[in-house]
Amino acid sequence: MGRFAPLLPEIILSIGAIVLMLAAAFAGRRGTGAISWLAVALLIAASVALIGPPSNAGPLFDGLVSADLFASFGKAIIYPSAAVAIIAAHGWFERGSEHASEYAVLILFAAVGMSVMVSATSLVSLYVGLELNSLAGYVLAAYRRRDERSAEAGLKYFVLGALASGILLYGISLLYGFTGTTSFTGVAAAFARGAPSLGLLFGLVFLLAGLAFKISAVPFHMWTPDVYEGAPTPVTTFFASAPKVAGVLLSVRVCVEALGPATDAWRQIVIFAALASIFLGAIAAYGQTNIKRLLAYSSINNVGFALIGLAAGNAQGASSVLFYMTVYVVMTVGAFLCVLWMRDADGEPVESIASLSGLSQRRPAFAAAFAIFMFSLAGVPPLFGFWPKLLVFNAAVAAGYIVLAVAGIVGAVIGAYYYLKIVKVMYMDEPAEPYARVREPVQGLLILVAAIAVSPVGYLLIGPLGSLADRAAGTLF
């Protein structure tokens, strides 16, 4: 077992997912609750298993994957996010006809794929991990088979995802053809030999285009608003958190380890994607009336800020990306958990921003939590969401990209409008129809914990989280 100890989290999830899949086949819908909580337990066990060899064993299987602190940092965000997505589904789906055991199993398989993504040090393992995550995601998006919006979301995600997969694979094939290797170190050595050939540059561009689709960075963001709106809300919660982290961290590792000698080439692409994502995410959200579509543009906007840290191209920039994605996940998951509680008098989900009118008068605690998440996403001090934005801007300034940092700050100010608009609707507008009471104590506890974490109390975490992010980023340089 010692040889496989560095892969213990993936082994736990893979074997557990297969066993639960078999159990689901025999138990049917009666076992949905038990299987869901067992899946959560597996994700917790995998998180605990990150301690030790999975964080310090180094390259494995001739360089296909690496068990290092950078990968473990990502997994420590991904596994709890996946667990929350499973918990969030409890009580949201119609238990008798919609919520089945396969939901939790699909989340587990997606988590395995994301584990491979953040650990990948080869173009082969990169693609395998990414596709394992994506295939589960296509099914999850279309999970409500009787709902037209869900079916449409699944179809759009699948078609555009297949296109992006082809673009990514073409980039991989070009890099392999011109370097003769799929390992990140081999690709980096080829770029370091001198001025890269036209074929290598095309491979670089196609590879980054495929990854940009997975993290929904502009101009490959077109699927995000429709899929986020049409997919079931617990699935959207999942899409906006764990896969986003996996995609961004994979992009960081690819740019630093595989494309490091060609930093000047990929930095131009990353800067364009960062600024385009920030400004489109800020401006396109202005006229939205659906809260899930607005949060979709919020996720595009936030990816842009993370890419500013990546554009710095140094350890400080990579550390700021890790810090940013950690806080982003807490803010976004908290916001979507609040959306899950938006139910009309009949218990049906409500997604319109107008339905939040006067929420502070009817549900003051709920409105306060939602307001904290909105202010934090906007980066308004003293809430904790301000700090990660400051870190990525500092990283850009330290690397000499002052104009980029200033443009990012301007984008943050523009984007703050639609977050503050939601707070204004909740606290200043006349009350709308009251929401139904949701009796989900576990979800309520998660909202409370997330709200406290992104409040000024979160500043207590700056030291330990910043130190851990610095050490994790340092493993790449």
C-alpha positions as CSV (number, residue, x, y, z in Angstrom):
1,M,0.0,0.0,0.0
2,G,3.0,2.3,0.6
3,R,3.5,2.7,-3.1
4,F,-0.1,3.9,-3.6
5,A,-0.2,6.1,-0.4
6,P,0.3,9.3,-2.4
7,L,-2.9,8.5,-4.3
8,L,-4.9,7.6,-1.2
9,P,-7.5,10.4,-1.7
10,E,-8.2,9.3,-5.3
11,I,-8.3,5.6,-4.3
12,I,-10.9,6.4,-1.6
13,L,-13.1,8.3,-4.0
14,S,-12.7,5.9,-7.0
15,I,-13.4,2.7,-5.0
16,G,-16.1,4.4,-3.0
17,A,-17.9,5.8,-6.1
18,I,-17.9,2.4,-7.7
19,V,-19.3,0.7,-4.6
20,L,-22.0,3.3,-4.2
21,M,-22.9,3.1,-7.8
22,L,-23.5,-0.7,-7.4
23,A,-25.4,0.0,-4.2
24,A,-27.6,2.6,-6.0
25,A,-28.4,0.0,-8.7
26,F,-29.9,-2.3,-6.0
27,A,-31.3,0.2,-3.5
28,G,-33.0,2.4,-6.1
29,R,-34.5,5.7,-4.8
30,R,-34.9,4.3,-1.3
31,G,-31.2,4.5,-0.7
32,T,-30.7,8.1,-2.0
33,G,-30.4,9.7,1.5
34,A,-27.9,7.1,2.8
35,I,-25.8,7.0,-0.3
36,S,-25.7,10.8,-0.4
37,W,-24.4,11.0,3.2
38,L,-21.9,8.1,2.5
39,A,-20.6,10.1,-0.5
40,V,-20.1,13.2,1.8
41,A,-18.3,10.9,4.3
42,L,-16.0,9.7,1.4
43,L,-15.2,13.3,0.5
44,I,-14.4,14.1,4.1
45,A,-12.2,11.0,4.3
46,A,-10.4,12.0,1.1
47,S,-9.8,15.5,2.6
48,V,-8.2,14.0,5.7
49,A,-6.1,11.6,3.6
50,L,-4.4,14.6,2.0
51,I,-2.2,14.8,5.1
52,G,1.2,13.1,4.5
53,P,2.4,11.5,1.2
54,P,-0.3,13.0,-1.0
55,S,1.2,16.4,-0.3
56,N,4.9,15.6,-0.5
57,A,5.6,12.5,-2.5
58,G,6.5,14.3,-5.7
59,P,6.3,13.0,-9.3
60,L,4.5,9.6,-9.7
61,F,4.1,7.1,-12.6
62,D,7.0,8.5,-14.7
63,G,5.7,12.1,-14.4
64,L,2.1,11.6,-15.2
65,V,0.9,13.2,-12.0
66,S,2.6,14.9,-9.0
67,A,1.7,14.5,-5.4
68,D,2.7,17.9,-4.1
69,L,1.4,20.7,-1.8
70,F,0.0,22.6,-4.8
71,A,-2.2,19.7,-5.8
72,S,-3.3,19.1,-2.2
73,F,-4.2,22.7,-1.7
74,G,-6.6,22.5,-4.7
75,K,-8.0,19.2,-3.5
76,A,-8.6,20.6,0.0
77,I,-10.9,23.2,-1.7
78,I,-12.5,20.8,-4.2
79,Y,-13.6,18.0,-1.9
80,P,-15.5,20.2,0.6
81,S,-17.1,22.1,-2.3
82,A,-18.3,18.8,-3.8
83,A,-19.6,17.7,-0.4
84,V,-21.6,20.9,-0.1
85,A,-23.1,20.3,-3.6
86,I,-24.3,16.9,-2.4
87,I,-25.8,18.3,0.8
88,A,-27.4,21.2,-1.1
89,A,-29.4,18.7,-3.2
90,H,-31.1,17.3,-0.1
91,G,-34.6,18.9,0.1
92,W,-34.2,20.7,-3.2
93,F,-35.1,18.0,-5.7
94,E,-38.4,16.3,-5.6
95,R,-37.5,13.2,-3.5
96,G,-40.0,10.8,-5.0
97,S,-39.3,11.5,-8.7
98,E,-36.1,13.4,-9.2
99,H,-33.5,12.9,-6.5
100,A,-31.7,9.7,-7.1
101,S,-28.4,8.1,-5.8
102,E,-26.7,8.7,-9.1
103,Y,-26.4,12.4,-8.3
104,A,-23.9,11.8,-5.4
105,V,-22.0,9.2,-7.5
106,L,-21.6,11.6,-10.4
107,I,-20.2,14.2,-8.0
108,L,-17.7,11.7,-6.7
109,F,-16.5,10.8,-10.2
110,A,-16.2,14.4,-11.1
111,A,-14.1,14.9,-7.9
112,V,-11.8,12.2,-9.0
113,G,-11.4,13.9,-12.4
114,M,-10.7,17.2,-10.7
115,S,-8.1,15.5,-8.5
116,V,-6.3,14.3,-11.6
117,M,-6.5,17.8,-13.1
118,V,-4.8,19.6,-10.2
119,S,-2.1,16.8,-10.0
120,A,-1.5,16.5,-13.7
121,T,2.1,17.0,-15.0
122,S,1.5,15.4,-18.4
123,L,-0.7,16.4,-21.3
124,V,-2.2,12.9,-21.2
125,S,-3.3,13.0,-17.5
126,L,-4.5,16.6,-18.0
127,Y,-6.9,15.5,-20.7
128,V,-8.0,12.3,-18.9
129,G,-8.8,14.3,-15.7
130,L,-10.5,17.1,-17.5
131,E,-12.8,14.8,-19.5
132,L,-13.7,12.6,-16.5
133,N,-14.9,15.8,-14.8
134,S,-16.6,17.1,-17.9
135,L,-18.5,13.9,-18.7
136,A,-20.0,13.9,-15.2
137,G,-20.8,17.6,-15.5
138,Y,-22.8,17.1,-18.8
139,V,-25.0,14.5,-17.1
140,L,-25.5,16.7,-14.0
141,A,-26.5,19.7,-16.0
142,A,-29.3,17.7,-17.6
143,Y,-30.2,16.0,-14.4
144,R,-33.9,17.1,-14.3
145,R,-35.0,15.1,-17.2
146,R,-38.6,16.5,-17.2
147,D,-37.4,20.1,-17.1
148,E,-36.8,21.7,-20.5
149,R,-34.3,24.2,-19.1
150,S,-32.2,21.5,-17.6
151,A,-32.3,19.5,-20.8
152,E,-31.3,22.5,-22.8
153,A,-28.5,23.3,-20.4
154,G,-27.1,19.8,-20.6
155,L,-27.2,19.8,-24.4
156,K,-25.5,23.2,-24.7
157,Y,-22.9,22.2,-22.2
158,F,-22.2,19.0,-24.0
159,V,-22.0,20.5,-27.6
160,L,-19.8,23.4,-26.6
161,G,-17.8,21.2,-24.2
162,A,-17.1,18.8,-27.1
163,L,-16.0,21.7,-29.2
164,A,-13.7,22.9,-26.5
165,S,-12.4,19.4,-25.9
166,G,-11.5,19.1,-29.6
167,I,-9.7,22.5,-29.5
168,L,-7.8,21.3,-26.4
169,L,-6.9,18.0,-27.9
170,Y,-5.6,19.7,-31.1
171,G,-3.4,21.9,-29.0
172,I,-2.1,18.8,-27.2
173,S,-1.4,17.0,-30.4
174,L,0.5,20.0,-31.8
175,L,2.7,20.3,-28.7
176,Y,3.4,16.5,-28.8
177,G,4.1,16.6,-32.5
178,F,6.7,19.5,-32.1
179,T,8.2,18.4,-28.8
180,G,8.0,14.5,-29.0
181,T,6.8,14.3,-25.4
182,T,3.7,14.9,-23.3
183,S,5.4,15.6,-20.0
184,F,5.3,19.2,-18.8
185,T,9.0,19.2,-18.2
186,G,9.7,17.9,-21.7
187,V,7.4,20.6,-23.2
188,A,9.2,23.3,-21.1
189,A,12.6,22.0,-22.3
190,A,11.4,22.3,-25.9
191,F,10.3,25.9,-25.4
192,A,13.6,26.7,-23.6
193,R,15.8,25.8,-26.6
194,G,15.3,29.2,-28.3
195,A,12.6,31.1,-30.1
196,P,9.6,28.7,-30.3
197,S,8.5,27.5,-33.7
198,L,5.1,28.5,-35.2
199,G,3.8,25.0,-34.5
200,L,4.7,25.3,-30.8
201,L,3.0,28.7,-30.5
202,F,-0.2,27.4,-32.2
203,G,-0.2,24.4,-29.8
204,L,0.2,26.9,-26.9
205,V,-2.7,29.0,-28.1
206,F,-5.1,26.0,-28.7
207,L,-4.2,24.5,-25.3
208,L,-4.9,27.7,-23.5
209,A,-8.2,28.2,-25.5
210,G,-9.4,24.8,-24.4
211,L,-8.6,25.6,-20.7
212,A,-10.2,29.0,-21.0
213,F,-13.5,27.3,-21.9
214,K,-13.3,25.1,-18.8
215,I,-12.9,28.1,-16.5
216,S,-15.4,30.2,-18.6
217,A,-13.0,32.9,-19.4
218,V,-13.9,35.4,-22.1
219,P,-14.1,34.8,-25.1
220,F,-15.0,31.2,-24.3
221,H,-17.6,32.0,-21.7
222,M,-20.7,31.8,-23.9
223,W,-22.0,28.6,-22.3
224,T,-21.9,29.8,-18.7
225,P,-25.0,32.0,-18.2
226,D,-27.4,29.5,-20.0
227,V,-26.0,26.4,-18.3
228,Y,-25.9,28.1,-14.8
229,E,-29.5,29.2,-15.3
230,G,-30.9,26.0,-16.7
231,A,-29.1,23.4,-14.6
232,P,-30.6,22.5,-11.2
233,T,-29.4,25.0,-8.6
234,P,-27.4,22.4,-6.5
235,V,-25.6,21.5,-9.8
236,T,-25.0,25.2,-10.5
237,T,-23.5,25.5,-7.0
238,F,-21.1,22.7,-7.9
239,F,-20.2,24.2,-11.3
240,A,-19.4,27.6,-9.8
241,S,-17.1,26.2,-7.2
242,A,-15.1,22.9,-7.5
243,P,-14.6,22.6,-11.3
244,K,-13.7,26.3,-11.4
245,V,-11.0,25.8,-8.9
246,A,-9.7,22.7,-10.7
247,G,-9.6,24.6,-14.0
248,V,-7.8,27.6,-12.7
249,L,-5.2,25.6,-10.8
250,L,-4.6,23.4,-13.8
251,S,-4.1,26.5,-15.9
252,V,-1.6,27.8,-13.4
253,R,0.4,24.6,-13.4
254,V,0.3,24.4,-17.2
255,C,1.5,27.9,-17.6
256,V,4.3,27.7,-15.0
257,E,5.6,24.1,-15.5
258,A,4.9,23.3,-19.1
259,L,5.0,26.8,-20.7
260,G,7.3,28.6,-18.3
261,P,10.0,29.4,-20.8
262,A,7.3,30.9,-23.1
263,T,5.9,33.2,-20.4
264,D,6.0,36.3,-22.7
265,A,3.8,34.4,-25.2
266,W,1.1,33.1,-22.9
267,R,1.1,36.2,-20.7
268,Q,-0.4,38.2,-23.5
269,I,-3.3,35.7,-23.8
270,V,-3.8,35.6,-20.1
271,I,-3.9,39.4,-19.8
272,F,-6.4,39.7,-22.6
273,A,-8.6,37.0,-21.1
274,A,-8.3,38.6,-17.6
275,L,-9.4,42.0,-18.7
276,A,-12.1,40.8,-21.1
277,S,-13.6,38.5,-18.4
278,I,-13.5,41.3,-15.8
279,F,-15.2,43.9,-17.9
280,L,-17.7,41.6,-19.7
281,G,-18.6,39.9,-16.4
282,A,-19.2,43.4,-14.9
283,I,-21.1,45.0,-17.7
284,A,-23.2,42.0,-19.0
285,A,-24.6,41.4,-15.5
286,Y,-26.3,44.9,-15.4
287,G,-29.6,44.0,-17.1
288,Q,-30.0,40.5,-15.6
289,T,-33.2,39.7,-13.8
290,N,-32.4,36.1,-12.9
291,I,-30.1,35.6,-9.8
292,K,-28.4,32.5,-11.3
293,R,-27.5,34.3,-14.5
294,L,-26.2,37.2,-12.5
295,L,-24.0,34.9,-10.4
296,A,-22.8,33.2,-13.7
297,Y,-21.5,36.6,-14.9
298,S,-20.0,37.1,-11.4
299,S,-18.1,33.8,-11.8
300,I,-16.7,35.0,-15.2
301,N,-15.8,38.3,-13.5
302,N,-14.0,36.6,-10.7
303,V,-12.0,34.3,-13.0
304,G,-10.7,37.5,-14.6
305,F,-9.3,38.7,-11.3
306,A,-7.6,35.3,-10.6
307,L,-6.0,35.5,-14.1
308,I,-4.4,38.8,-13.1
309,G,-2.5,36.9,-10.5
310,L,-1.5,34.3,-13.0
311,A,-0.3,37.1,-15.5
312,A,2.3,38.1,-12.9
313,G,4.1,34.9,-13.8
314,N,5.9,34.5,-10.5
315,A,5.5,32.7,-7.1
316,Q,3.7,35.7,-5.6
317,G,1.2,35.7,-8.4
318,A,0.5,31.9,-8.1
319,S,0.1,32.3,-4.4
320,S,-2.4,35.1,-4.9
321,V,-4.4,32.9,-7.3
322,L,-4.6,30.1,-4.7
323,F,-5.7,32.6,-2.0
324,Y,-8.2,34.2,-4.3
325,M,-9.8,30.9,-5.3
326,T,-10.2,29.7,-1.7
327,V,-12.1,32.8,-0.7
328,Y,-14.0,32.9,-4.0
329,V,-15.4,29.4,-3.4
330,V,-16.6,30.3,0.1
331,M,-18.4,33.5,-1.1
332,T,-19.9,31.8,-4.2
333,V,-21.1,28.6,-2.4
334,G,-22.6,30.8,0.4
335,A,-24.5,32.9,-2.2
336,F,-25.8,29.8,-4.0
337,L,-26.9,28.2,-0.7
338,C,-29.0,31.4,-0.2
339,V,-30.5,31.0,-3.7
340,L,-31.5,27.5,-2.8
341,W,-33.6,28.9,0.0
342,M,-35.6,31.2,-2.4
343,R,-38.9,29.3,-2.5
344,D,-42.4,30.6,-3.1
345,A,-45.4,29.7,-0.9
346,D,-45.9,26.4,-2.7
347,G,-42.2,25.4,-2.1
348,E,-41.2,25.9,-5.8
349,P,-37.8,27.5,-6.5
350,V,-37.8,31.2,-7.3
351,E,-34.9,32.8,-9.2
352,S,-36.0,36.3,-9.9
353,I,-34.1,39.2,-8.3
354,A,-37.4,41.0,-7.9
355,S,-38.6,38.4,-5.5
356,L,-35.8,39.5,-3.0
357,S,-37.6,42.8,-2.6
358,G,-37.9,43.8,1.1
359,L,-36.3,40.5,2.3
360,S,-34.7,42.3,5.2
361,Q,-38.1,43.0,6.7
362,R,-39.4,39.5,6.4
363,R,-36.2,37.4,6.9
364,P,-33.5,39.7,8.4
365,A,-31.0,36.9,9.1
366,F,-31.3,35.5,5.6
367,A,-31.0,39.0,4.1
368,A,-27.9,39.8,6.2
369,A,-26.1,36.6,5.1
370,F,-27.0,37.3,1.5
371,A,-25.8,40.9,1.8
372,I,-22.5,39.8,3.3
373,F,-21.8,37.5,0.4
374,M,-22.7,40.3,-2.1
375,F,-20.5,42.9,-0.4
376,S,-17.7,40.4,-0.2
377,L,-18.0,39.4,-3.8
378,A,-17.9,43.1,-4.7
379,G,-14.6,43.4,-2.7
380,V,-16.0,46.0,-0.3
381,P,-13.7,46.4,2.8
382,P,-13.7,45.4,5.6
383,L,-15.3,42.2,4.3
384,F,-12.8,39.4,3.6
385,G,-13.5,39.4,-0.2
386,F,-11.5,42.6,-0.4
387,W,-8.2,40.9,0.6
388,P,-7.8,38.4,-2.3
389,K,-8.4,41.2,-4.8
390,L,-5.7,43.3,-3.1
391,L,-3.3,40.3,-3.3
392,V,-3.7,39.8,-7.0
393,F,-3.4,43.5,-7.7
394,N,-0.2,43.6,-5.5
395,A,1.2,40.6,-7.5
396,A,0.6,42.4,-10.8
397,V,2.2,45.7,-9.5
398,A,5.2,43.8,-8.1
399,A,5.7,42.2,-11.5
400,G,5.6,45.6,-13.2
401,Y,2.1,45.4,-14.6
402,I,0.7,48.5,-13.0
403,V,-1.7,49.3,-15.9
404,L,-3.2,45.8,-15.6
405,A,-3.8,46.3,-11.9
406,V,-5.4,49.7,-12.4
407,A,-7.6,48.3,-15.1
408,G,-8.6,45.5,-12.7
409,I,-9.5,48.0,-10.0
410,V,-11.6,49.9,-12.5
411,G,-13.4,46.7,-13.4
412,A,-14.0,45.9,-9.8
413,V,-15.6,49.3,-9.2
414,I,-17.9,48.8,-12.3
415,G,-18.8,45.2,-11.2
416,A,-19.7,46.4,-7.7
417,Y,-22.9,48.0,-9.0
418,Y,-24.9,44.8,-9.6
419,Y,-23.8,43.3,-6.2
420,L,-24.9,46.4,-4.4
421,K,-28.1,46.4,-6.5
422,I,-29.2,43.1,-4.9
423,V,-28.5,44.6,-1.4
424,K,-30.6,47.7,-2.3
425,V,-33.5,45.4,-3.5
426,M,-33.4,43.5,-0.2
427,Y,-33.1,46.5,2.1
428,M,-34.8,49.4,0.3
429,D,-37.6,48.1,-1.9
430,E,-41.1,47.3,-0.9
431,P,-41.6,43.7,0.3
432,A,-42.6,41.1,-2.3
433,E,-44.4,37.8,-1.7
434,P,-42.8,36.1,1.3
435,Y,-40.7,33.1,0.8
436,A,-41.6,29.7,2.2
437,R,-39.7,28.6,5.3
438,V,-37.0,26.1,4.4
439,R,-36.2,23.6,7.2
440,E,-32.7,22.4,6.3
441,P,-30.6,22.9,9.4
442,V,-27.4,21.6,7.8
443,Q,-27.6,24.1,5.0
444,G,-28.5,26.9,7.4
445,L,-25.3,26.0,9.4
446,L,-23.2,26.1,6.2
447,I,-24.6,29.5,5.3
448,L,-23.7,30.8,8.8
449,V,-20.2,29.4,8.6
450,A,-19.6,30.8,5.1
451,A,-21.0,34.2,6.2
452,I,-18.7,34.3,9.2
453,A,-15.7,33.2,7.1
454,V,-16.1,36.1,4.6
455,S,-16.9,38.7,7.2
456,P,-14.2,40.7,8.9
457,V,-13.6,37.6,11.1
458,G,-12.0,36.1,8.0
459,Y,-8.9,38.4,8.4
460,L,-7.8,36.0,11.2
461,L,-7.1,33.5,8.4
462,I,-4.8,35.7,6.4
463,G,-1.6,34.5,8.2
464,P,-2.1,30.7,8.1
465,L,-3.9,30.7,4.7
466,G,-1.4,33.1,3.1
467,S,1.5,31.0,4.4
468,L,0.0,27.8,3.1
469,A,-0.7,29.4,-0.3
470,D,2.9,30.7,-0.5
471,R,4.3,27.2,0.3
472,A,2.0,25.5,-2.2
473,A,2.9,28.0,-5.0
474,G,6.5,27.6,-4.2
475,T,6.4,23.9,-5.2
476,L,5.9,25.1,-8.8
477,F,8.9,27.4,-8.9
